[in-house]
Amino acid sequence: RHTPPKNSEAQEEAKYNTTAGSKQHTRTGSKSPYGVDMTDNKDDYAEQKLNPDEYVNRMTVYVVQARNLPKYDVGPNAKSDPYVKVRIGKSKNEFRTGTIRRELNPVWNDSFVEERQGLFSEVDDVTFEVFDHDKLSKDDFMGQCIVKTDKSPSVHYSTAVQWVPLVDKKNEPVKGQNGKPAAIQIKFKYTVNAEDMNIRYYTHVMEFTVKRGKNIRNKEWIGKSDPYVKMEWGAQSYETRYLNNTTEPVWNESAFIFVHEKYHSKYQLKLCVMDKDINADDQLGTGYVAASEVFDKCKDNQTFSLDVNLRAIPVSLDRGLLDFQKNEQFKAWGDLEVQVKLKTKDDVDKEFYEALVKTFDKNNDGVIDKNEVTEMFAELKIPKNVDEFFSKFDENNDMKLDENEVISMLQDSDFQGSELATQLMAIYLRGDLGGDYGKHLMAGFSHKHSSTSKVIKIKDRETGLLVQEFVPSYVWYSLKLIYDVKLNRAMIQSKVAHKILYQMSKKRGTSMDAPKSSSEIAGFIKQHNLDTRSLYKKPEQFKTFNDFFARGMKVEEYRPLAYPDDEAVVVSPADCRMMCWESILDSTKFWIKGSKFTLENLCGPNTKVDVKKYNGGSFVIARLAPQDYHRWHYPIGGKVINVEKIDGALYTVNPIAINKPVDVYTQNKRAIVEIECGGKTGNCIMFVIAATMVGSYRLHRSDAEDPTKNDPIPLQVGDTIKRGDVAGEFRFGGSTILLLFEPNKVKFDDDIIRNVEQQIETLMQVRDRIGRVQ
């Protein structure tokens, strides 16, 4: 396992890389199983090469799509219902994609993972078999391919996305109904040490205790409330037990959180007192504790006690960007007495293992063996598989946990948020708790993404708070139009919905360009609590609502460029809710569910883009909500070599739609701006996606010399653009910017990646750092 960087330069580089485990780099000086050179430069990485047999290897196999498959169904308009079986090596286990009905060019966008120690050396190849599903008889074999794998990768890397021809049982080429060779598109990703992907460094363990409530508001008509406390730290949540019929509850329950003094300095810990109810639980007040105050007051092992003021804070304002505690407009609803302690990592490393041995080492041999772990799980009532636990943390496979292995376990992100971590930390810091380990501990869980809720959870990068975003009424209408009509969905989505959404957006856009629309500006500012000090003009100087909506901002003052002297740093293109993936193929696993989402379809059939160059590349979704600053900026500098405008539908870009089988990105009206960046960066594409209520956009090269008087300068092919300069603007509504880089060129910051793994968008500000060119 790796140790944290020691020098200040490395620490600054790792500012957002809170996992800081083995970094993924382009594999150099080698060829893929297809004979394609994976890199151009042998100096692209400086990582110590690893012996894969010593680690838990992870192989990810991507099955993207197929083309020119033969027709097997009967009838003049019949096609096939293809699916793929995948077998990794000689394993008896088979993976299987979904079945795509009536299609000879199916898109699966599926991926499969195999993981175990020494996997790479055991596997010679991966077999792909394509079948036609048949309800009445045996499925028809359509073709196969066997692809050799890399048996000894010494660093993490991904192969290029490749089209591989299909052959029949006689090894003859398979041809489709059109006479062209049938082929399947695949990709491999090799992770040498899968365990290091979970490392999350910390500086302290925070013991947070909810003591009692004072003057808690009572919402019951008869009797009193049944209050409990919900605590949120980023995506982690903890809850106390609920107490019956009281306004003066006493909990004395604790949670233990792994925190980092530098990376979490601006975080806010959120506390909600809730009333347990048969129906939806009522909120009895919300309060916040600033992490900076905790780090300041808990120095030298000091205990910090405080009363957290609870207020009736509207959920729509829950952004962690205001000082709610001092804002008198929100009515006070009582107080919550809490206590906070910090234990440094150095102390934990020295003392935790000793406490563990003292409690669970029954045979007094100074280590924790497998039988003792089994007894520990039973005593703590932990529903975890002991064999899986040992396979992950027993690094030398001696069926014992020594001190170094336990210290490594403390840095594992899965362990840190687990019930096991909470109970073991309580034993370490508080003793044996009289044998009742759960009595004074909060129950913990992680937030999960929901594709049906009208409220979307987004993590604010700066404060760590989970911000709640409500779906606007016009977006909800468009969602119901797409999904709730009982007619044939293909017809609804392609014709009726398209026409209605277009007319709705056009009508709304025209009204927002009318002078009388300026009367809506003041209400919009108040509704979304916008800070107008950042604008070039005063609100009353805007002639129409659309002029205000596409407003300019004093970005140098309010959105300063991250790392202004380092052109290798990639910045956020917008104030947005962001998701990003190492590969565009990974975005289809849990997020993008469009049945036809491929890079070819995103670029369109008549594109000038060399699609092969970007296949499997790093991918960003930057979603703008109506209240956001609706100009976007260049994430990287370079020369614009291609601009394409594609007409299309105006479906909503809301996550609820993206998580459904509607091809939003590949069917919506959009623009392609391709940038030649040069050097290690390669090229980048910005996709400008229009959406419901956003039928128009403008492309810019940069701001005018005097932005208070003049509009931005229009973009032309051949223009040289600068990182962080304004690149365009949307008219009224929500909209999206997609970024696509060439494969293995950009490493995104780990805090954003962690949120993506939990299917949570990250609330970003334009021109903030999101990653770096490798």
LINCOR-V521993 format. One record per residue. N is the residue number from 1. RES is the residue in one letter. OMEGA is omega in radians with two decimals (999 if undefined). Layout:
N|RES|OMEGA, N|RES|OMEGA
This chain:
1|R|-3.06, 2|H|3.06, 3|T|-3.10, 4|P|3.09, 5|P|-3.06, 6|K|-3.03, 7|N|-3.04, 8|S|3.14, 9|E|3.13, 10|A|3.12, 11|Q|3.12, 12|E|3.11, 13|E|-3.09, 14|A|-3.05, 15|K|-3.10, 16|Y|-3.10, 17|N|-3.02, 18|T|3.04, 19|T|3.01, 20|A|3.09, 21|G|3.12, 22|S|-3.11, 23|K|3.10, 24|Q|-3.13, 25|H|3.03, 26|T|3.07, 27|R|-3.02, 28|T|3.06, 29|G|-3.13, 30|S|3.14, 31|K|3.08, 32|S|3.08, 33|P|-3.13, 34|Y|-3.12, 35|G|-3.13, 36|V|3.12, 37|D|-3.02, 38|M|-3.09, 39|T|3.13, 40|D|-2.95, 41|N|-3.11, 42|K|3.14, 43|D|-3.09, 44|D|3.11, 45|Y|3.14, 46|A|-3.10, 47|E|3.09, 48|Q|-3.14, 49|K|-3.06, 50|L|3.00, 51|N|-3.00, 52|P|-3.11, 53|D|-3.11, 54|E|-3.01, 55|Y|3.00, 56|V|-3.11, 57|N|3.06, 58|R|3.06, 59|M|3.09, 60|T|-3.13, 61|V|-3.14, 62|Y|3.00, 63|V|-2.98, 64|V|-3.04, 65|Q|3.04, 66|A|3.12, 67|R|3.05, 68|N|3.11, 69|L|3.13, 70|P|3.11, 71|K|3.13, 72|Y|-3.13, 73|D|-3.07, 74|V|3.10, 75|G|-3.08, 76|P|-3.13, 77|N|-3.09, 78|A|3.10, 79|K|3.06, 80|S|3.10, 81|D|-2.93, 82|P|2.96, 83|Y|-3.08, 84|V|2.95, 85|K|-3.10, 86|V|3.08, 87|R|-3.11, 88|I|-3.12, 89|G|-3.11, 90|K|-3.12, 91|S|3.09, 92|K|3.14, 93|N|3.11, 94|E|2.97, 95|F|-3.12, 96|R|3.05, 97|T|2.99, 98|G|3.11, 99|T|3.10, 100|I|-3.04, 101|R|3.00, 102|R|-3.07, 103|E|3.08, 104|L|3.06, 105|N|-3.00, 106|P|3.03, 107|V|3.13, 108|W|-3.07, 109|N|-3.11, 110|D|3.06, 111|S|-3.08, 112|F|-3.05, 113|V|2.99, 114|E|-3.03, 115|E|2.99, 116|R|-3.12, 117|Q|3.10, 118|G|-3.08, 119|L|-3.00, 120|F|-3.10, 121|S|3.14, 122|E|-3.01, 123|V|3.09, 124|D|-3.04, 125|D|3.06, 126|V|-3.12, 127|T|3.09, 128|F|3.11, 129|E|-3.12, 130|V|-3.13, 131|F|2.99, 132|D|-3.11, 133|H|3.13, 134|D|-3.10, 135|K|-2.99, 136|L|-3.11, 137|S|-3.14, 138|K|3.14, 139|D|-3.11, 140|D|3.04, 141|F|-3.07, 142|M|-3.11, 143|G|-3.11, 144|Q|2.95, 145|C|3.11, 146|I|-3.03, 147|V|3.11, 148|K|3.12, 149|T|3.09, 150|D|-3.07, 151|K|-3.09, 152|S|3.05, 153|P|-3.09, 154|S|3.05, 155|V|3.09, 156|H|3.06, 157|Y|3.08, 158|S|3.04, 159|T|3.02, 160|A|3.00, 161|V|-3.01, 162|Q|2.93, 163|W|-3.12, 164|V|-3.12, 165|P|3.06, 166|L|3.07, 167|V|3.11, 168|D|-3.10, 169|K|3.13, 170|K|-3.13, 171|N|3.06, 172|E|-3.13, 173|P|3.07, 174|V|3.11, 175|K|-3.13, 176|G|3.14, 177|Q|3.14, 178|N|3.12, 179|G|-3.12, 180|K|-3.11, 181|P|3.06, 182|A|-3.10, 183|A|3.10, 184|I|-3.10, 185|Q|-3.04, 186|I|3.06, 187|K|3.04, 188|F|2.97, 189|K|-3.12, 190|Y|3.05, 191|T|-3.00, 192|V|-3.13, 193|N|-3.07, 194|A|-3.09, 195|E|-3.12, 196|D|3.11, 197|M|-3.08, 198|N|-3.07, 199|I|3.05, 200|R|-3.10, 201|Y|-3.14, 202|Y|3.09, 203|T|-3.11, 204|H|2.86, 205|V|-3.13, 206|M|3.03, 207|E|-3.08, 208|F|-3.08, 209|T|3.00, 210|V|-3.05, 211|K|-3.07, 212|R|3.08, 213|G|3.13, 214|K|3.10, 215|N|3.13, 216|I|-3.09, 217|R|3.12, 218|N|-3.13, 219|K|-3.07, 220|E|3.05, 221|W|-3.14, 222|I|-3.14, 223|G|-3.10, 224|K|-3.10, 225|S|3.03, 226|D|-2.92, 227|P|2.93, 228|Y|-3.08, 229|V|3.04, 230|K|-3.12, 231|M|-3.14, 232|E|3.00, 233|W|-3.02, 234|G|-3.13, 235|A|3.11, 236|Q|3.09, 237|S|3.07, 238|Y|3.13, 239|E|2.98, 240|T|2.98, 241|R|3.10, 242|Y|-3.10, 243|L|-3.05, 244|N|2.84, 245|N|-3.14, 246|T|2.98, 247|T|3.10, 248|E|-3.04, 249|P|3.05, 250|V|-3.09, 251|W|-3.06, 252|N|3.14, 253|E|-3.02, 254|S|2.97, 255|A|-3.13, 256|F|-3.01, 257|I|3.08, 258|F|-3.02, 259|V|3.11, 260|H|-3.01, 261|E|-3.11, 262|K|-3.02, 263|Y|-3.11, 264|H|-3.02, 265|S|-3.13, 266|K|-3.13, 267|Y|3.02, 268|Q|3.04, 269|L|-3.03, 270|K|3.13, 271|L|3.07, 272|C|3.00, 273|V|-3.07, 274|M|3.08, 275|D|-3.14, 276|K|-3.08, 277|D|3.11, 278|I|3.09, 279|N|3.12, 280|A|3.13, 281|D|3.14, 282|D|3.07, 283|Q|-3.11, 284|L|3.10, 285|G|-3.11, 286|T|3.08, 287|G|-3.07, 288|Y|3.03, 289|V|-3.12, 290|A|3.13, 291|A|-3.14, 292|S|3.11, 293|E|3.10, 294|V|-3.14, 295|F|-3.13, 296|D|-3.02, 297|K|-3.05, 298|C|3.10, 299|K|3.09, 300|D|3.07, 301|N|3.10, 302|Q|3.05, 303|T|-3.09, 304|F|3.10, 305|S|3.13, 306|L|3.00, 307|D|3.13, 308|V|3.14, 309|N|3.13, 310|L|-3.12, 311|R|3.09, 312|A|-3.05, 313|I|3.11, 314|P|-3.09, 315|V|-3.11, 316|S|3.13, 317|L|-3.05, 318|D|-3.11, 319|R|-3.11, 320|G|-3.09, 321|L|3.13, 322|L|3.04, 323|D|-3.05, 324|F|-3.02, 325|Q|-3.09, 326|K|-3.09, 327|N|-3.03, 328|E|-3.11, 329|Q|3.11, 330|F|-3.04, 331|K|3.12, 332|A|-3.10, 333|W|3.11, 334|G|-3.08, 335|D|3.11, 336|L|3.12, 337|E|-3.12, 338|V|3.12, 339|Q|-3.09, 340|V|3.03, 341|K|3.06, 342|L|3.04, 343|K|-3.08, 344|T|3.13, 345|K|3.14, 346|D|3.12, 347|D|3.14, 348|V|3.14, 349|D|-3.10, 350|K|-2.89, 351|E|-3.00, 352|F|-3.11, 353|Y|3.12, 354|E|3.12, 355|A|-3.14, 356|L|3.14, 357|V|-3.13, 358|K|-3.06, 359|T|-2.95, 360|F|3.13, 361|D|-3.03, 362|K|-3.10, 363|N|3.02, 364|N|3.09, 365|D|3.04, 366|G|3.08, 367|V|3.10, 368|I|-3.11, 369|D|-3.03, 370|K|3.13, 371|N|-3.14, 372|E|3.05, 373|V|3.10, 374|T|3.10, 375|E|3.13, 376|M|3.13, 377|F|-3.14, 378|A|-3.11, 379|E|-3.13, 380|L|-3.13, 381|K|3.13, 382|I|-3.12, 383|P|-3.09, 384|K|-3.14, 385|N|-3.08, 386|V|3.14, 387|D|3.10, 388|E|3.12, 389|F|-3.12, 390|F|3.14, 391|S|-3.12, 392|K|-2.96, 393|F|3.12, 394|D|-2.96, 395|E|-3.11, 396|N|3.04, 397|N|3.10, 398|D|3.12, 399|M|3.07, 400|K|3.06, 401|L|3.07, 402|D|-3.02, 403|E|-3.13, 404|N|3.14, 405|E|3.11, 406|V|3.10, 407|I|3.07, 408|S|3.13, 409|M|-3.12, 410|L|-3.14, 411|Q|-3.14, 412|D|-3.05, 413|S|3.11, 414|D|3.11, 415|F|-3.05, 416|Q|-3.12, 417|G|-3.01, 418|S|3.04, 419|E|3.12, 420|L|3.13, 421|A|-3.14, 422|T|-3.08, 423|Q|3.14, 424|L|3.08, 425|M|3.10, 426|A|3.11, 427|I|-3.13, 428|Y|-3.01, 429|L|-3.04, 430|R|-3.07, 431|G|-3.01, 432|D|3.10, 433|L|3.08, 434|G|3.12, 435|G|3.13, 436|D|-2.97, 437|Y|-3.06, 438|G|-2.98, 439|K|-3.06, 440|H|-3.13, 441|L|3.05, 442|M|3.03, 443|A|-3.09, 444|G|3.06, 445|F|3.10, 446|S|3.11, 447|H|3.11, 448|K|-3.13, 449|H|3.06, 450|S|-3.10, 451|S|-3.07, 452|T|-3.07, 453|S|3.05, 454|K|3.10, 455|V|-3.13, 456|I|3.10, 457|K|3.12, 458|I|3.14, 459|K|3.08, 460|D|-3.04, 461|R|-3.04, 462|E|-3.02, 463|T|-3.08, 464|G|-3.11, 465|L|2.99, 466|L|-3.11, 467|V|3.12, 468|Q|3.14, 469|E|3.14, 470|F|3.14, 471|V|3.13, 472|P|-3.05, 473|S|-3.10, 474|Y|3.07, 475|V|3.13, 476|W|3.10, 477|Y|-3.12, 478|S|3.08, 479|L|3.13, 480|K|3.12, 481|L|-3.08, 482|I|-2.96, 483|Y|-2.95, 484|D|3.13, 485|V|-3.01, 486|K|3.07, 487|L|3.13, 488|N|-3.01, 489|R|-3.14, 490|A|3.13, 491|M|-3.10, 492|I|-3.04, 493|Q|-3.06, 494|S|-3.04, 495|K|-3.02, 496|V|-3.09, 497|A|3.14, 498|H|-3.09, 499|K|-3.11, 500|I|-3.13, 501|L|3.11, 502|Y|3.14, 503|Q|3.14, 504|M|-3.14, 505|S|-3.14, 506|K|-3.13, 507|K|-3.14, 508|R|3.13, 509|G|3.11, 510|T|-3.13, 511|S|-3.13, 512|M|3.07, 513|D|-3.13, 514|A|-3.14, 515|P|-3.09, 516|K|3.14, 517|S|3.13, 518|S|3.13, 519|S|-3.13, 520|E|-3.04, 521|I|-3.07, 522|A|3.13, 523|G|3.13, 524|F|3.12, 525|I|-3.13, 526|K|-3.10, 527|Q|-3.05, 528|H|3.04, 529|N|-3.06, 530|L|3.08, 531|D|-3.06, 532|T|3.12, 533|R|-3.08, 534|S|-3.03, 535|L|3.07, 536|Y|-3.10, 537|K|2.99, 538|K|-3.09, 539|P|-3.10, 540|E|-3.14, 541|Q|3.12, 542|F|-3.03, 543|K|3.11, 544|T|3.12, 545|F|-3.14, 546|N|3.06, 547|D|3.11, 548|F|-3.09, 549|F|3.13, 550|A|-3.02, 551|R|3.02, 552|G|-3.11, 553|M|3.03, 554|K|-2.99, 555|V|-3.13, 556|E|-3.13, 557|E|-3.01, 558|Y|3.08, 559|R|-3.09, 560|P|-3.09, 561|L|3.10, 562|A|3.09, 563|Y|-3.03, 564|P|-3.10, 565|D|-3.10, 566|D|-3.09, 567|E|3.11, 568|A|3.13, 569|V|3.10, 570|V|-3.06, 571|V|3.13, 572|S|-3.13, 573|P|-3.01, 574|A|2.80, 575|D|-2.91, 576|C|2.94, 577|R|-2.89, 578|M|2.92, 579|M|3.07, 580|C|-3.08, 581|W|3.06, 582|E|3.12, 583|S|3.08, 584|I|3.13, 585|L|3.14, 586|D|-3.10, 587|S|-3.10, 588|T|-3.09, 589|K|-3.08, 590|F|-2.96, 591|W|-3.09, 592|I|-3.05, 593|K|3.10, 594|G|-3.04, 595|S|-3.11, 596|K|-3.08, 597|F|2.98, 598|T|3.12, 599|L|3.12, 600|E|-3.14, 601|N|3.10, 602|L|-3.14, 603|C|3.13, 604|G|-3.03, 605|P|-3.07, 606|N|-3.04, 607|T|3.02, 608|K|-3.12, 609|V|3.02, 610|D|-3.01, 611|V|-3.10, 612|K|-3.11, 613|K|-3.04, 614|Y|-3.09, 615|N|-3.13, 616|G|-3.08, 617|G|3.13, 618|S|-2.90, 619|F|-3.13, 620|V|2.95, 621|I|3.10, 622|A|-3.04, 623|R|3.12, 624|L|3.04, 625|A|-3.06, 626|P|-3.07, 627|Q|-3.07, 628|D|2.92, 629|Y|-2.94, 630|H|2.87, 631|R|3.09, 632|W|-2.99, 633|H|-3.10, 634|Y|-3.12, 635|P|-3.05, 636|I|-3.14, 637|G|3.11, 638|G|-3.13, 639|K|3.13, 640|V|-3.06, 641|I|-3.10, 642|N|3.02, 643|V|3.12, 644|E|3.09, 645|K|-3.06, 646|I|3.10, 647|D|-3.13, 648|G|-3.09, 649|A|3.11, 650|L|3.07, 651|Y|3.08, 652|T|3.09, 653|V|3.09, 654|N|-3.13, 655|P|3.13, 656|I|3.10, 657|A|-3.11, 658|I|-3.13, 659|N|3.13, 660|K|-3.11, 661|P|3.06, 662|V|-3.04, 663|D|-3.05, 664|V|-3.03, 665|Y|-3.07, 666|T|3.12, 667|Q|-3.08, 668|N|2.99, 669|K|-3.05, 670|R|3.06, 671|A|3.08, 672|I|3.05, 673|V|-3.11, 674|E|-3.05, 675|I|3.03, 676|E|-3.04, 677|C|3.12, 678|G|3.08, 679|G|-3.12, 680|K|-3.07, 681|T|-3.04, 682|G|-3.13, 683|N|-3.13, 684|C|3.04, 685|I|2.94, 686|M|3.03, 687|F|3.13, 688|V|-3.03, 689|I|3.03, 690|A|-3.06, 691|A|3.13, 692|T|-3.11, 693|M|3.12, 694|V|-3.13, 695|G|-3.06, 696|S|3.07, 697|Y|3.07, 698|R|3.13, 699|L|-3.08, 700|H|2.98, 701|R|-3.13, 702|S|3.05, 703|D|3.04, 704|A|3.10, 705|E|3.07, 706|D|-3.06, 707|P|3.10, 708|T|-3.09, 709|K|-3.00, 710|N|3.09, 711|D|3.08, 712|P|-3.11, 713|I|-3.12, 714|P|-3.11, 715|L|3.04, 716|Q|3.07, 717|V|-3.11, 718|G|3.13, 719|D|2.96, 720|T|-3.09, 721|I|-3.11, 722|K|3.08, 723|R|3.10, 724|G|3.12, 725|D|-3.13, 726|V|-3.05, 727|A|-3.13, 728|G|-3.14, 729|E|3.05, 730|F|2.95, 731|R|-2.95, 732|F|3.02, 733|G|3.06, 734|G|-3.06, 735|S|-3.01, 736|T|2.95, 737|I|3.02, 738|L|3.06, 739|L|3.09, 740|L|3.10, 741|F|3.05, 742|E|-3.09, 743|P|3.01, 744|N|-3.14, 745|K|-3.02, 746|V|3.00, 747|K|-3.12, 748|F|-3.12, 749|D|-2.98, 750|D|3.13, 751|D|3.09, 752|I|3.14, 753|I|-3.14, 754|R|3.10, 755|N|3.11, 756|V|3.14, 757|E|3.09, 758|Q|3.14, 759|Q|3.10, 760|I|3.07, 761|E|3.10, 762|T|3.11, 763|L|-3.04, 764|M|2.99, 765|Q|-3.13, 766|V|3.08, 767|R|3.02, 768|D|-3.12, 769|R|3.03, 770|I|-3.13, 771|G|-3.09, 772|R|3.06, 773|V|-3.10, 774|Q|999
